[in-house]
Amino acid sequence: MSKTILVVDDSGSFRTVVKLALMKAGYAVIEAVDGQDACGKLEGDKKIHLIVCDVNMPNMDGLTFLKHVKTLPAYKFTPVIMLTTESQEEKKAEGRAAGAKAWITKPFQPSQLVDAVNKLCV
C-alpha cells in the first residue's frame, strides 16, 4: 500500500511539480492550497504519512500550520518537510522548534525532495 503525502503550497504549478515527483516515486498525494485548507484535509479519513509544506501562504502560513499539526494526537509524530524560498537561519530555527524534520529551499531538484521523503516516510 502506498503512503499518502499532503502537499501544502499556494502555488498550483508548484504543487503539480511536487505531486508528479512524489507520484513517480510511488506515493499517493493530497493537495492543499494553504494551512487552513490543509487542516481540513487532516480531518479526512485518509491517513497522511508525511507533509510537505511551504512557509509563505495566505490564510494560514506554514509555520502556524506546522504548530497546529503538532497539537493533533493523530499527527503529533508525522514528519513535516518545509519546502520554501525562505533560507534565513531564524526561519529554519523556528521551523525546527515547531517540529519540522527537514528544510528544503526553492528552487530545488525533485530528486532532492524524493530522497528526503524516502528517508522520513518509513
SENUKE-335788 format. One record per residue: x, y, z of N, C-alpha, C in turn; residue number from 1; residue in one letter. Coordinates in nm, 4 decimals. Layout:
<rs>
r nc1->X, nc2->Y, nc3->Z, cac1->X, cac2->Y, cac3->Z, cc1->X, cc2->Y, cc3->Z, n->NUM, res->A
...
</rs>
This chain:
<rs>
r nc1->0.0841, nc2->-0.1192, nc3->0.0000, cac1->0.0000, cac2->0.0000, cac3->0.0000, cc1->0.0882, cc2->0.1251, cc3->0.0000, n->1, res->M
r nc1->0.0556, nc2->0.2208, nc3->-0.0846, cac1->0.1406, cac2->0.3391, cac3->-0.0929, cc1->0.1112, cc2->0.4347, cc3->0.0228, n->2, res->S
r nc1->0.2128, nc2->0.5083, nc3->0.0606, cac1->0.1997, cac2->0.6080, cac3->0.1659, cc1->0.1396, cc2->0.7341, cc3->0.1056, n->3, res->K
r nc1->0.0659, nc2->0.8084, nc3->0.1887, cac1->0.0000, cac2->0.9301, cac3->0.1418, cc1->0.0726, cc2->1.0531, cc3->0.1955, n->4, res->T
r nc1->0.0980, nc2->1.1477, nc3->0.1041, cac1->0.1680, cac2->1.2705, cac3->0.1393, cc1->0.0777, cc2->1.3898, cc3->0.1122, n->5, res->I
r nc1->0.0712, nc2->1.4801, nc3->0.2090, cac1->-0.0050, cac2->1.6042, cac3->0.1936, cc1->0.0912, cc2->1.7131, cc3->0.1483, n->6, res->L
r nc1->0.0609, nc2->1.7748, nc3->0.0325, cac1->0.1431, cac2->1.8826, cac3->-0.0218, cc1->0.0669, cc2->2.0139, cc3->-0.0038, n->7, res->V
r nc1->0.1252, nc2->2.1059, nc3->0.0735, cac1->0.0590, cac2->2.2326, cac3->0.1053, cc1->0.1398, cc2->2.3479, cc3->0.0455, n->8, res->V
r nc1->0.0836, nc2->2.4127, nc3->-0.0572, cac1->0.1508, cac2->2.5259, cac3->-0.1208, cc1->0.0463, cc2->2.6081, cc3->-0.1940, n->9, res->D
r nc1->0.0581, nc2->2.7412, nc3->-0.1883, cac1->-0.0414, cac2->2.8255, cac3->-0.2551, cc1->-0.0176, cc2->2.8354, cc3->-0.4058, n->10, res->D
r nc1->0.0930, nc2->2.7835, nc3->-0.4555, cac1->0.1202, cac2->2.7846, cac3->-0.5993, cc1->0.0766, cc2->2.6526, cc3->-0.6627, n->11, res->S
r nc1->-0.0234, nc2->2.6603, nc3->-0.7506, cac1->-0.0744, cac2->2.5407, cac3->-0.8178, cc1->0.0318, cc2->2.4722, cc3->-0.9018, n->12, res->G
r nc1->0.1116, nc2->2.5506, nc3->-0.9746, cac1->0.2142, cac2->2.4910, cac3->-1.0604, cc1->0.3208, cc2->2.4221, cc3->-0.9746, n->13, res->S
r nc1->0.3506, nc2->2.4815, nc3->-0.8604, cac1->0.4490, cac2->2.4216, cac3->-0.7716, cc1->0.3964, cc2->2.2900, cc3->-0.7119, n->14, res->F
r nc1->0.2685, nc2->2.2902, nc3->-0.6702, cac1->0.2084, cac2->2.1659, cac3->-0.6182, cc1->0.2148, cc2->2.0563, cc3->-0.7236, n->15, res->R
r nc1->0.1922, nc2->2.0929, nc3->-0.8500, cac1->0.1943, cac2->1.9940, cac3->-0.9583, cc1->0.3329, cc2->1.9320, cc3->-0.9734, n->16, res->T
r nc1->0.4386, nc2->2.0145, nc3->-0.9692, cac1->0.5761, cac2->1.9638, cac3->-0.9803, cc1->0.6046, cc2->1.8643, cc3->-0.8671, n->17, res->V
r nc1->0.5687, nc2->1.9028, nc3->-0.7451, cac1->0.5919, cac2->1.8173, cac3->-0.6279, cc1->0.5100, cc2->1.6884, cc3->-0.6398, n->18, res->V
r nc1->0.3831, nc2->1.7033, nc3->-0.6776, cac1->0.2934, cac2->1.5881, cac3->-0.6894, cc1->0.3467, cc2->1.4868, cc3->-0.7917, n->19, res->K
r nc1->0.3894, nc2->1.5364, nc3->-0.9073, cac1->0.4404, cac2->1.4464, cac3->-1.0112, cc1->0.5651, cc2->1.3719, cc3->-0.9640, n->20, res->L
r nc1->0.6560, nc2->1.4423, nc3->-0.8977, cac1->0.7788, cac2->1.3787, cac3->-0.8474, cc1->0.7457, cc2->1.2704, cc3->-0.7450, n->21, res->A
r nc1->0.6525, nc2->1.3006, nc3->-0.6547, cac1->0.6168, cac2->1.2048, cac3->-0.5489, cc1->0.5384, cc2->1.0863, cc3->-0.6039, n->22, res->L
r nc1->0.4472, nc2->1.1128, nc3->-0.6982, cac1->0.3691, cac2->1.0034, cac3->-0.7566, cc1->0.4600, cc2->0.9098, cc3->-0.8365, n->23, res->M
r nc1->0.5570, nc2->0.9676, nc3->-0.9067, cac1->0.6533, cac2->0.8882, cac3->-0.9824, cc1->0.7320, cc2->0.7967, cc3->-0.8885, n->24, res->K
r nc1->0.7542, nc2->0.8439, nc3->-0.7647, cac1->0.8274, cac2->0.7659, cac3->-0.6641, cc1->0.7356, cc2->0.6663, cc3->-0.5917, n->25, res->A
r nc1->0.6064, nc2->0.6644, nc3->-0.6291, cac1->0.5156, cac2->0.5650, cac3->-0.5736, cc1->0.4274, cc2->0.6104, cc3->-0.4584, n->26, res->G
r nc1->0.4228, nc2->0.7412, nc3->-0.4338, cac1->0.3402, cac2->0.7930, cac3->-0.3245, cc1->0.2049, cc2->0.8416, cc3->-0.3751, n->27, res->Y
r nc1->0.1046, nc2->0.8347, nc3->-0.2880, cac1->-0.0251, cac2->0.8974, cac3->-0.3159, cc1->-0.0140, cc2->1.0413, cc3->-0.2640, n->28, res->A
r nc1->-0.0788, nc2->1.1364, nc3->-0.3316, cac1->-0.0647, cac2->1.2771, cac3->-0.2941, cc1->-0.2005, cc2->1.3436, cc3->-0.2767, n->29, res->V
r nc1->-0.2140, nc2->1.4194, nc3->-0.1678, cac1->-0.3315, cac2->1.5039, cac3->-0.1443, cc1->-0.2788, cc2->1.6463, cc3->-0.1463, n->30, res->I
r nc1->-0.3499, nc2->1.7378, nc3->-0.2136, cac1->-0.3041, cac2->1.8761, cac3->-0.2235, cc1->-0.3900, cc2->1.9689, cc3->-0.1375, n->31, res->E
r nc1->-0.3256, nc2->2.0734, nc3->-0.0847, cac1->-0.3963, cac2->2.1794, cac3->-0.0120, cc1->-0.3364, cc2->2.3132, cc3->-0.0540, n->32, res->A
r nc1->-0.4206, nc2->2.4169, nc3->-0.0612, cac1->-0.3756, cac2->2.5479, cac3->-0.1115, cc1->-0.3152, cc2->2.6382, cc3->-0.0040, n->33, res->V
r nc1->-0.3403, nc2->2.6086, nc3->0.1241, cac1->-0.2803, cac2->2.6841, cac3->0.2340, cc1->-0.3009, cc2->2.6048, cc3->0.3629, n->34, res->D
r nc1->-0.2498, nc2->2.6594, nc3->0.4736, cac1->-0.2582, cac2->2.5880, cac3->0.6012, cc1->-0.4003, cc2->2.5592, cc3->0.6450, n->35, res->G
r nc1->-0.4893, nc2->2.6556, nc3->0.6188, cac1->-0.6297, cac2->2.6382, cac3->0.6578, cc1->-0.6924, cc2->2.5207, cc3->0.5825, n->36, res->Q
r nc1->-0.6708, nc2->2.5166, nc3->0.4515, cac1->-0.7204, cac2->2.4087, cac3->0.3666, cc1->-0.6608, cc2->2.2750, cc3->0.4130, n->37, res->D
r nc1->-0.5309, nc2->2.2770, nc3->0.4466, cac1->-0.4617, cac2->2.1552, cac3->0.4904, cc1->-0.5202, cc2->2.1005, cc3->0.6207, n->38, res->A
r nc1->-0.5603, nc2->2.1888, nc3->0.7119, cac1->-0.6220, cac2->2.1441, cac3->0.8382, cc1->-0.7453, cc2->2.0596, cc3->0.8085, n->39, res->C
r nc1->-0.8244, nc2->2.1034, nc3->0.7107, cac1->-0.9430, cac2->2.0278, cac3->0.6717, cc1->-0.9076, cc2->1.8915, cc3->0.6156, n->40, res->G
r nc1->-0.7978, nc2->1.8837, nc3->0.5394, cac1->-0.7559, cac2->1.7556, cac3->0.4793, cc1->-0.7106, cc2->1.6571, cc3->0.5866, n->41, res->K
r nc1->-0.6560, nc2->1.7079, nc3->0.6965, cac1->-0.6108, cac2->1.6196, cac3->0.8049, cc1->-0.7289, cc2->1.5518, cc3->0.8742, n->42, res->L
r nc1->-0.8471, nc2->1.6144, nc3->0.8630, cac1->-0.9643, cac2->1.5575, cac3->0.9277, cc1->-1.0333, cc2->1.4520, cc3->0.8419, n->43, res->E
r nc1->-0.9822, nc2->1.4309, nc3->0.7206, cac1->-1.0402, cac2->1.3299, cac3->0.6319, cc1->-1.0133, cc2->1.1902, cc3->0.6847, n->44, res->G
r nc1->-1.0650, nc2->1.0901, nc3->0.6133, cac1->-1.0491, cac2->0.9524, cac3->0.6617, cc1->-0.9215, cc2->0.8868, cc3->0.6093, n->45, res->D
r nc1->-0.8452, nc2->0.9570, nc3->0.5281, cac1->-0.7214, cac2->0.9016, cac3->0.4743, cc1->-0.6049, cc2->0.9394, cc3->0.5657, n->46, res->K
r nc1->-0.5280, nc2->0.8394, nc3->0.6066, cac1->-0.4121, cac2->0.8640, cac3->0.6936, cc1->-0.3011, cc2->0.9295, cc3->0.6117, n->47, res->K
r nc1->-0.2500, nc2->1.0411, nc3->0.6609, cac1->-0.1401, cac2->1.1105, cac3->0.5944, cc1->-0.0109, cc2->1.0724, cc3->0.6660, n->48, res->I
r nc1->0.0876, nc2->1.0249, nc3->0.5875, cac1->0.2121, cac2->0.9738, cac3->0.6452, cc1->0.3229, cc2->1.0780, cc3->0.6536, n->49, res->H
r nc1->0.3125, nc2->1.1840, nc3->0.5712, cac1->0.4148, cac2->1.2873, cac3->0.5697, cc1->0.3538, cc2->1.4135, cc3->0.5094, n->50, res->L
r nc1->0.4034, nc2->1.5304, nc3->0.5506, cac1->0.3524, cac2->1.6578, cac3->0.4991, cc1->0.4687, cc2->1.7375, cc3->0.4397, n->51, res->I
r nc1->0.4475, nc2->1.7895, nc3->0.3188, cac1->0.5425, cac2->1.8816, cac3->0.2549, cc1->0.4718, cc2->2.0167, cc3->0.2534, n->52, res->V
r nc1->0.5336, nc2->2.1189, nc3->0.3131, cac1->0.4621, cac2->2.2447, cac3->0.3334, cc1->0.5475, cc2->2.3670, cc3->0.3031, n->53, res->C
r nc1->0.4870, nc2->2.4638, nc3->0.2341, cac1->0.5508, cac2->2.5929, cac3->0.2091, cc1->0.5412, cc2->2.6762, cc3->0.3374, n->54, res->D
r nc1->0.6202, nc2->2.7822, nc3->0.3477, cac1->0.6123, cac2->2.8705, cac3->0.4643, cc1->0.5182, cc2->2.9879, cc3->0.4374, n->55, res->V
r nc1->0.5403, nc2->3.0587, nc3->0.3260, cac1->0.4635, cac2->3.1799, cac3->0.2978, cc1->0.3375, cc2->3.1491, cc3->0.2182, n->56, res->N
r nc1->0.2222, nc2->3.1541, nc3->0.2861, cac1->0.0934, cac2->3.1280, cac3->0.2214, cc1->-0.0125, cc2->3.2181, cc3->0.2833, n->57, res->M
r nc1->-0.1198, nc2->3.2485, nc3->0.2073, cac1->-0.2293, cac2->3.3280, cac3->0.2652, cc1->-0.3107, cc2->3.2450, cc3->0.3656, n->58, res->P
r nc1->-0.3980, nc2->3.3093, nc3->0.4385, cac1->-0.4904, cac2->3.2477, cac3->0.5363, cc1->-0.4204, cc2->3.1859, cc3->0.6564, n->59, res->N
r nc1->-0.3351, nc2->3.0857, nc3->0.6337, cac1->-0.2563, cac2->3.0289, cac3->0.7433, cc1->-0.1205, cc2->2.9906, cc3->0.6865, n->60, res->M
r nc1->-0.0139, nc2->3.0523, nc3->0.7392, cac1->0.1196, cac2->3.0225, cac3->0.6859, cc1->0.1678, cc2->2.8854, cc3->0.7334, n->61, res->D
r nc1->0.2770, nc2->2.8397, nc3->0.6746, cac1->0.3276, cac2->2.7051, cac3->0.7005, cc1->0.3711, cc2->2.6796, cc3->0.8432, n->62, res->G
r nc1->0.4347, nc2->2.7793, nc3->0.9068, cac1->0.4807, cac2->2.7572, cac3->1.0448, cc1->0.3631, cc2->2.7502, cc3->1.1417, n->63, res->L
r nc1->0.2612, nc2->2.8313, nc3->1.1194, cac1->0.1397, cac2->2.8246, cac3->1.2028, cc1->0.0724, cc2->2.6888, cc3->1.1840, n->64, res->T
r nc1->0.0650, nc2->2.6440, nc3->1.0590, cac1->0.0064, cac2->2.5129, cac3->1.0295, cc1->0.0873, cc2->2.4013, cc3->1.0972, n->65, res->F
r nc1->0.2194, nc2->2.4093, nc3->1.0879, cac1->0.3064, cac2->2.3086, cac3->1.1490, cc1->0.2815, cc2->2.2998, cc3->1.3001, n->66, res->L
r nc1->0.2717, nc2->2.4160, nc3->1.3650, cac1->0.2456, cac2->2.4178, cac3->1.5105, cc1->0.1106, cc2->2.3532, cc3->1.5407, n->67, res->K
r nc1->0.0109, nc2->2.3786, nc3->1.4550, cac1->-0.1219, cac2->2.3188, cac3->1.4729, cc1->-0.1147, cc2->2.1663, cc3->1.4580, n->68, res->H
r nc1->-0.0445, nc2->2.1199, nc3->1.3545, cac1->-0.0314, cac2->1.9757, cac3->1.3289, cc1->0.0236, cc2->1.9049, cc3->1.4525, n->69, res->V
r nc1->0.1237, nc2->1.9647, nc3->1.5153, cac1->0.1896, cac2->1.9005, cac3->1.6294, cc1->0.1010, cc2->1.8959, cc3->1.7545, n->70, res->K
r nc1->-0.0137, nc2->1.9681, nc3->1.7521, cac1->-0.1069, cac2->1.9606, cac3->1.8655, cc1->-0.2090, cc2->1.8481, cc3->1.8463, n->71, res->T
r nc1->-0.2129, nc2->1.7897, nc3->1.7275, cac1->-0.3114, cac2->1.6848, cac3->1.6978, cc1->-0.2556, cc2->1.5475, cc3->1.7334, n->72, res->L
r nc1->-0.3242, nc2->1.4735, nc3->1.8216, cac1->-0.2721, cac2->1.3423, cac3->1.8624, cc1->-0.2416, cc2->1.2497, cc3->1.7434, n->73, res->P
r nc1->-0.3249, nc2->1.2506, nc3->1.6412, cac1->-0.3056, cac2->1.1601, cac3->1.5262, cc1->-0.1852, cc2->1.2000, cc3->1.4407, n->74, res->A
r nc1->-0.1422, nc2->1.3265, nc3->1.4494, cac1->-0.0348, cac2->1.3747, cac3->1.3616, cc1->0.0871, cc2->1.4295, cc3->1.4352, n->75, res->Y
r nc1->0.0870, nc2->1.4139, nc3->1.5675, cac1->0.1960, cac2->1.4656, cac3->1.6502, cc1->0.3335, cc2->1.4187, cc3->1.6018, n->76, res->K
r nc1->0.3419, nc2->1.2947, nc3->1.5536, cac1->0.4711, cac2->1.2375, cac3->1.5122, cc1->0.4863, cc2->1.2272, cc3->1.3605, n->77, res->F
r nc1->0.3949, nc2->1.2880, nc3->1.2858, cac1->0.4032, cac2->1.2852, cac3->1.1397, cc1->0.5165, cc2->1.3778, cc3->1.0941, n->78, res->T
r nc1->0.6102, nc2->1.3252, nc3->1.0128, cac1->0.7199, cac2->1.4115, cac3->0.9671, cc1->0.6706, cc2->1.5224, cc3->0.8742, n->79, res->P
r nc1->0.7275, nc2->1.6412, nc3->0.8912, cac1->0.6924, cac2->1.7560, cac3->0.8074, cc1->0.8205, cc2->1.8100, cc3->0.7437, n->80, res->V
r nc1->0.8165, nc2->1.8259, nc3->0.6108, cac1->0.9273, cac2->1.8863, cac3->0.5363, cc1->0.8819, cc2->2.0246, cc3->0.4925, n->81, res->I
r nc1->0.9566, nc2->2.1267, nc3->0.5300, cac1->0.9266, cac2->2.2627, cac3->0.4845, cc1->0.9983, cc2->2.2823, cc3->0.3511, n->82, res->M
r nc1->0.9231, nc2->2.3231, nc3->0.2506, cac1->0.9775, cac2->2.3436, cac3->0.1162, cc1->0.9453, cc2->2.4875, cc3->0.0791, n->83, res->L
r nc1->1.0454, nc2->2.5753, nc3->0.0797, cac1->1.0176, cac2->2.7184, cac3->0.0781, cc1->1.1307, cc2->2.8006, cc3->0.0180, n->84, res->T
r nc1->1.1017, nc2->2.9247, nc3->-0.0151, cac1->1.2059, cac2->3.0175, cac3->-0.0614, cc1->1.2819, cc2->3.0759, cc3->0.0575, n->85, res->T
r nc1->1.2287, nc2->3.0580, nc3->0.1777, cac1->1.2916, cac2->3.1137, cac3->0.2990, cc1->1.4204, cc2->3.0383, cc3->0.3300, n->86, res->E
r nc1->1.5304, nc2->3.1119, nc3->0.3441, cac1->1.6564, cac2->3.0445, cac3->0.3767, cc1->1.7255, cc2->3.1040, cc3->0.4993, n->87, res->S
r nc1->1.6613, nc2->3.2023, nc3->0.5649, cac1->1.7224, cac2->3.2623, cac3->0.6845, cc1->1.7277, cc2->3.1622, cc3->0.7990, n->88, res->Q
r nc1->1.8377, nc2->3.1685, nc3->0.8734, cac1->1.8561, cac2->3.0775, cac3->0.9867, cc1->1.7439, cc2->3.0912, cc3->1.0900, n->89, res->E
r nc1->1.6953, nc2->3.2165, nc3->1.1117, cac1->1.5891, cac2->3.2358, cac3->1.2123, cc1->1.4641, cc2->3.1559, cc3->1.1740, n->90, res->E
r nc1->1.4289, nc2->3.1600, nc3->1.0448, cac1->1.3100, cac2->3.0867, cac3->0.9993, cc1->1.3316, cc2->2.9368, cc3->1.0151, n->91, res->K
r nc1->1.4510, nc2->2.8902, nc3->0.9774, cac1->1.4817, cac2->2.7467, cac3->0.9903, cc1->1.4746, cc2->2.7032, cc3->1.1366, n->92, res->K
r nc1->1.5298, nc2->2.7869, nc3->1.2249, cac1->1.5284, cac2->2.7565, cac3->1.3680, cc1->1.3844, cc2->2.7506, cc3->1.4189, n->93, res->A
r nc1->1.3032, nc2->2.8460, nc3->1.3726, cac1->1.1619, cac2->2.8480, cac3->1.4122, cc1->1.0925, cc2->2.7206, cc3->1.3625, n->94, res->E
r nc1->1.1254, nc2->2.6795, nc3->1.2407, cac1->1.0684, cac2->2.5567, cac3->1.1843, cc1->1.1084, cc2->2.4337, cc3->1.2638, n->95, res->G
r nc1->1.2380, nc2->2.4254, nc3->1.2973, cac1->1.2856, cac2->2.3110, cac3->1.3769, cc1->1.2177, cc2->2.3084, cc3->1.5126, n->96, res->R
r nc1->1.2079, nc2->2.4267, nc3->1.5757, cac1->1.1457, cac2->2.4365, cac3->1.7082, cc1->0.9993, cc2->2.3922, cc3->1.7021, n->97, res->A
r nc1->0.9337, nc2->2.4213, nc3->1.5891, cac1->0.7922, cac2->2.3841, cac3->1.5735, cc1->0.7761, cc2->2.2370, cc3->1.5368, n->98, res->A
r nc1->0.8858, nc2->2.1712, nc3->1.4971, cac1->0.8785, cac2->2.0278, cac3->1.4695, cc1->0.9079, cc2->1.9853, cc3->1.3269, n->99, res->G
r nc1->0.9581, nc2->2.0768, nc3->1.2418, cac1->0.9919, cac2->2.0372, cac3->1.1040, cc1->1.1104, cc2->1.9405, cc3->1.1065, n->100, res->A
r nc1->1.1037, nc2->1.8356, nc3->1.0243, cac1->1.2101, cac2->1.7348, cac3->1.0190, cc1->1.3142, cc2->1.7686, cc3->0.9128, n->101, res->K
r nc1->1.2759, nc2->1.8487, nc3->0.8126, cac1->1.3698, cac2->1.8863, cac3->0.7070, cc1->1.3295, cc2->2.0222, cc3->0.6516, n->102, res->A
r nc1->1.4261, nc2->2.0917, nc3->0.5903, cac1->1.4025, cac2->2.2242, cac3->0.5333, cc1->1.4697, cc2->2.2257, cc3->0.3971, n->103, res->W
r nc1->1.3907, nc2->2.2342, nc3->0.2920, cac1->1.4450, cac2->2.2371, cac3->0.1564, cc1->1.4122, cc2->2.3728, cc3->0.0961, n->104, res->I
r nc1->1.5137, nc2->2.4379, nc3->0.0398, cac1->1.4952, cac2->2.5717, cac3->-0.0157, cc1->1.4670, cc2->2.5648, cc3->-0.1661, n->105, res->T
r nc1->1.3651, nc2->2.6411, nc3->-0.2096, cac1->1.3337, cac2->2.6528, cac3->-0.3516, cc1->1.4343, cc2->2.7489, cc3->-0.4142, n->106, res->K
r nc1->1.4726, nc2->2.7336, nc3->-0.5402, cac1->1.4404, cac2->2.6203, cac3->-0.6273, cc1->1.5129, cc2->2.4943, cc3->-0.5801, n->107, res->P
r nc1->1.4549, nc2->2.3805, nc3->-0.6114, cac1->1.5097, cac2->2.2542, cac3->-0.5626, cc1->1.5026, cc2->2.1503, cc3->-0.6750, n->108, res->F
r nc1->1.5756, nc2->2.0422, nc3->-0.6571, cac1->1.5683, cac2->1.9303, cac3->-0.7507, cc1->1.4635, cc2->1.8337, cc3->-0.6981, n->109, res->Q
r nc1->1.3674, nc2->1.7908, nc3->-0.7817, cac1->1.2676, cac2->1.6943, cac3->-0.7336, cc1->1.3303, cc2->1.5711, cc3->-0.6681, n->110, res->P
r nc1->1.4458, nc2->1.5267, nc3->-0.7190, cac1->1.5115, cac2->1.4085, cac3->-0.6604, cc1->1.5541, cc2->1.4352, cc3->-0.5161, n->111, res->S
r nc1->1.5906, nc2->1.5617, nc3->-0.4863, cac1->1.6299, cac2->1.6006, cac3->-0.3501, cc1->1.5107, cc2->1.5838, cc3->-0.2551, n->112, res->Q
r nc1->1.3925, nc2->1.6256, nc3->-0.3017, cac1->1.2714, cac2->1.6120, cac3->-0.2209, cc1->1.2361, cc2->1.4647, cc3->-0.2019, n->113, res->L
r nc1->1.2397, nc2->1.3877, nc3->-0.3100, cac1->1.2049, cac2->1.2452, cac3->-0.3024, cc1->1.2997, cc2->1.1722, cc3->-0.2072, n->114, res->V
r nc1->1.4294, nc2->1.2065, nc3->-0.2111, cac1->1.5263, cac2->1.1451, cac3->-0.1185, cc1->1.4878, cc2->1.1736, cc3->0.0266, n->115, res->D
r nc1->1.4523, nc2->1.2997, nc3->0.0553, cac1->1.4147, cac2->1.3374, cac3->0.1926, cc1->1.2871, cc2->1.2647, cc3->0.2346, n->116, res->A
r nc1->1.1901, nc2->1.2561, nc3->0.1442, cac1->1.0639, cac2->1.1863, cac3->0.1731, cc1->1.0918, cc2->1.0380, cc3->0.2002, n->117, res->V
r nc1->1.1746, nc2->0.9760, nc3->0.1160, cac1->1.2058, cac2->0.8342, cac3->0.1334, cc1->1.2709, cc2->0.8076, cc3->0.2694, n->118, res->N
r nc1->1.3546, nc2->0.9003, nc3->0.3140, cac1->1.4232, cac2->0.8831, cac3->0.4442, cc1->1.3253, cc2->0.8952, cc3->0.5603, n->119, res->K
r nc1->1.2305, nc2->0.9903, nc3->0.5487, cac1->1.1411, cac2->1.0196, cac3->0.6601, cc1->1.0124, cc2->0.9366, cc3->0.6600, n->120, res->L
r nc1->0.9746, nc2->0.8868, nc3->0.5450, cac1->0.8464, cac2->0.8175, cac3->0.5309, cc1->0.8668, cc2->0.6666, cc3->0.5387, n->121, res->C
r nc1->0.8951, nc2->0.6170, nc3->0.6573, cac1->0.9200, cac2->0.4725, cac3->0.6725, cc1->0.8103, cc2->0.4035, cc3->0.7509, n->122, res->V
</rs>
